[in-house]
Amino acid sequence: MGTIELEVQPRSILGKKVKRLRREGLTPVNVFGHGIPSAAMQVETRSLARALSAVGQSTLLNLVSPPQKPRTVLVRDVQRDPRTHGFLHVDFYQVNLAEKIRMDVPLHFVGEIDNSLKAGALIHPLNAIAVECLPQDMLRTIEVELGRIDGFNKPLHVRDLVLPSSVAVLNDPDEVVAFVEPPRVAEEVEEAAAPAPAAEEKAAKEEA
């Protein structure tokens, strides 16, 4: 899939007056980046919703505002109304395609653990991995294949993840990504079968 385009227009309405824009079906946005001035813009809310549903925070998006050249950006922050969940404001970060960037990319757990492990509990301490690469090489998600877990308490580590050579992982390679904890049924049965301290003490007194 190619880079998604979103048409925006320069915005002259600022501050609290942007409420009027929202009533007109427009959402205020800002574009900023390293070494470039911040730009106030506005976008048709329905188009914004469609675009954001198709991209993640690590996916490139082109903001189009003729006659200017398209701005290649990443979604940096999305503010929503806590009651209606409608858009209040969106920040976009303009990238330099020749400079590497660092981002946290969410993990996407796929596949199923082996049937012999399904009695246990799947534990995944990490939900995202820090990476560095050129903007056009950034991944939307990193897949974790659960079928590669081959036993209880046998973890998948960061070093086990399969990523393109153009993407450098910044996490410690020994960090645990996921593992299956064995069932605790046997332990619970033993605990339930063991006499309570009070019962043991009473039995000892009776024997004496």
C-alpha positions as CSV (number, residue, x, y, z in Angstrom):
1,M,0.0,0.0,0.0
2,G,1.4,3.4,-1.0
3,T,1.6,6.4,1.4
4,I,-1.9,7.7,2.2
5,E,-2.7,11.4,1.2
6,L,-4.7,13.8,3.3
7,E,-5.8,17.2,1.9
8,V,-5.3,20.1,4.4
9,Q,-5.7,23.8,4.2
10,P,-3.9,26.7,6.0
11,R,-5.7,27.8,9.1
12,S,-6.1,31.4,10.3
13,I,-8.5,30.6,13.1
14,L,-6.6,30.0,16.4
15,G,-7.2,29.6,20.1
16,K,-10.7,29.1,21.5
17,K,-12.3,30.2,18.2
18,V,-11.4,26.8,16.7
19,K,-14.7,25.5,18.2
20,R,-16.4,27.1,15.2
21,L,-14.3,25.0,12.8
22,R,-15.4,21.8,14.6
23,R,-19.1,22.8,14.2
24,E,-18.3,23.2,10.4
25,G,-17.0,19.7,10.1
26,L,-13.3,20.7,10.3
27,T,-10.6,19.7,12.7
28,P,-7.6,22.0,13.6
29,V,-4.2,20.4,13.1
30,N,-0.6,21.5,13.6
31,V,2.4,20.5,11.7
32,F,5.9,20.8,13.2
33,G,9.3,19.2,12.8
34,H,13.0,19.5,13.4
35,G,14.2,22.8,11.9
36,I,10.9,23.8,10.4
37,P,8.4,26.4,11.6
38,S,5.1,25.1,13.1
39,A,2.2,25.4,10.7
40,A,-1.5,25.8,11.7
41,M,-3.8,23.9,9.4
42,Q,-7.3,22.5,9.2
43,V,-8.7,19.3,7.6
44,E,-12.1,17.9,6.8
45,T,-13.0,15.7,9.8
46,R,-14.4,12.8,7.8
47,S,-11.3,12.6,5.7
48,L,-9.2,12.8,8.8
49,A,-11.1,9.9,10.4
50,R,-10.6,7.7,7.3
51,A,-6.9,8.5,7.1
52,L,-6.2,7.8,10.8
53,S,-8.1,4.5,10.6
54,A,-5.7,3.4,7.9
55,V,-2.4,4.5,9.5
56,G,-0.7,4.0,12.9
57,Q,1.6,6.4,14.7
58,S,4.6,4.8,12.9
59,T,3.0,5.0,9.4
60,L,3.9,7.8,7.0
61,L,1.2,10.1,5.7
62,N,1.3,12.8,3.0
63,L,-0.4,16.1,3.8
64,V,-1.4,17.8,0.6
65,S,-2.0,21.5,0.3
66,P,-1.6,22.8,-3.3
67,P,0.4,24.7,-4.5
68,Q,2.8,23.7,-1.7
69,K,4.7,20.4,-2.0
70,P,3.2,17.5,0.1
71,R,4.5,17.2,3.6
72,T,5.5,13.7,4.7
73,V,4.4,13.3,8.3
74,L,3.8,11.0,11.2
75,V,0.9,11.2,13.6
76,R,2.3,12.5,16.8
77,D,-0.8,13.2,19.0
78,V,-4.5,12.9,18.6
79,Q,-6.8,14.7,21.1
80,R,-10.4,13.6,21.4
81,D,-13.4,14.9,23.3
82,P,-13.8,12.5,26.4
83,R,-17.6,12.5,26.0
84,T,-18.1,12.3,22.3
85,H,-14.7,10.9,21.2
86,G,-14.8,13.4,18.4
87,F,-11.5,15.0,17.2
88,L,-10.4,18.1,19.1
89,H,-6.9,18.5,17.6
90,V,-4.2,16.5,15.9
91,D,-0.4,17.1,15.8
92,F,1.7,15.9,12.9
93,Y,5.4,15.6,12.9
94,Q,7.1,16.4,9.5
95,V,10.0,14.0,8.8
96,N,13.1,14.4,6.8
97,L,13.3,11.3,4.6
98,A,17.1,11.4,4.7
99,E,17.3,11.3,8.5
100,K,16.8,8.3,10.7
101,I,14.1,8.5,13.4
102,R,13.5,6.5,16.6
103,M,10.0,5.3,17.5
104,D,8.3,2.7,19.6
105,V,6.6,0.2,17.2
106,P,3.7,-1.9,18.7
107,L,4.0,-5.6,18.8
108,H,1.3,-7.7,17.0
109,F,0.9,-11.2,18.4
110,V,-0.1,-13.6,15.7
111,G,-0.7,-17.4,15.4
112,E,-1.5,-19.7,18.3
113,I,0.6,-21.4,21.0
114,D,0.9,-25.2,20.7
115,N,-2.0,-27.2,22.1
116,S,0.2,-28.7,24.8
117,L,0.7,-25.2,26.2
118,K,-2.9,-23.9,26.2
119,A,-3.5,-24.9,29.8
120,G,-0.9,-22.2,30.7
121,A,-1.1,-18.4,30.7
122,L,0.5,-16.4,27.9
123,I,2.6,-13.6,29.4
124,H,4.0,-10.7,27.2
125,P,5.9,-8.1,29.3
126,L,6.5,-6.0,26.2
127,N,3.9,-4.3,24.0
128,A,6.2,-2.3,21.8
129,I,9.8,-2.3,20.6
130,A,12.1,0.8,20.2
131,V,13.6,0.9,16.7
132,E,15.6,3.3,14.5
133,C,15.5,3.6,10.8
134,L,14.7,5.9,7.9
135,P,11.1,7.2,7.9
136,Q,10.2,5.2,4.8
137,D,11.4,2.0,6.4
138,M,9.4,2.4,9.6
139,L,7.1,-0.5,10.4
140,R,3.5,-0.1,11.5
141,T,3.7,-3.2,13.7
142,I,6.2,-6.0,14.5
143,E,4.8,-9.5,14.4
144,V,5.4,-12.0,17.1
145,E,4.7,-15.6,16.0
146,L,3.3,-17.3,19.1
147,G,3.7,-20.7,17.5
148,R,7.5,-20.4,18.0
149,I,7.1,-20.8,21.8
150,D,8.1,-24.5,22.3
151,G,7.6,-25.1,26.0
152,F,6.5,-23.7,29.4
153,N,8.7,-20.9,30.6
154,K,10.7,-21.0,27.4
155,P,10.5,-17.3,26.3
156,L,10.8,-15.5,23.0
157,H,13.4,-12.7,23.3
158,V,13.8,-9.5,21.4
159,R,16.7,-11.2,19.5
160,D,14.2,-13.7,18.2
161,L,12.1,-11.1,16.4
162,V,12.4,-11.1,12.6
163,L,12.9,-7.5,11.2
164,P,14.2,-6.1,8.0
165,S,17.9,-5.3,7.9
166,S,17.1,-1.6,7.4
167,V,15.5,-1.5,10.9
168,A,17.7,-1.4,14.0
169,V,16.3,-2.6,17.3
170,L,17.2,-0.4,20.3
171,N,15.9,-2.8,23.0
172,D,18.2,-5.1,24.9
173,P,18.3,-8.3,22.8
174,D,17.8,-10.4,26.0
175,E,14.5,-8.8,26.9
176,V,11.6,-11.2,27.1
177,V,8.9,-10.6,24.6
178,A,6.5,-13.5,25.5
179,F,6.4,-16.8,27.3
180,V,3.8,-19.3,28.6
181,E,3.5,-19.8,32.3
182,P,2.6,-23.3,33.3
183,P,-0.8,-24.0,35.0
184,R,-0.9,-23.7,38.8
185,V,-3.5,-26.4,39.3
186,A,-1.1,-28.9,40.9
187,E,0.2,-26.3,43.3
188,E,-3.3,-25.2,44.3
189,V,-4.4,-28.8,44.9
190,E,-1.3,-29.3,47.2
191,E,-2.1,-26.2,49.1
192,A,-5.7,-27.2,49.6
193,A,-4.7,-30.7,50.7
194,A,-2.2,-29.4,53.3
195,P,-3.7,-29.1,56.8
196,A,-4.1,-25.6,58.1
197,P,-1.8,-24.5,60.9
198,A,-4.7,-24.3,63.4
199,A,-5.9,-27.8,62.5
200,E,-2.4,-29.1,63.0
201,E,-2.1,-27.5,66.4
202,K,-5.5,-28.8,67.5
203,A,-4.6,-32.4,66.4
204,A,-1.3,-32.1,68.3
205,K,-3.1,-31.1,71.5
206,E,-5.6,-34.0,71.2
207,E,-2.8,-36.5,70.8
208,A,-1.0,-35.1,73.9
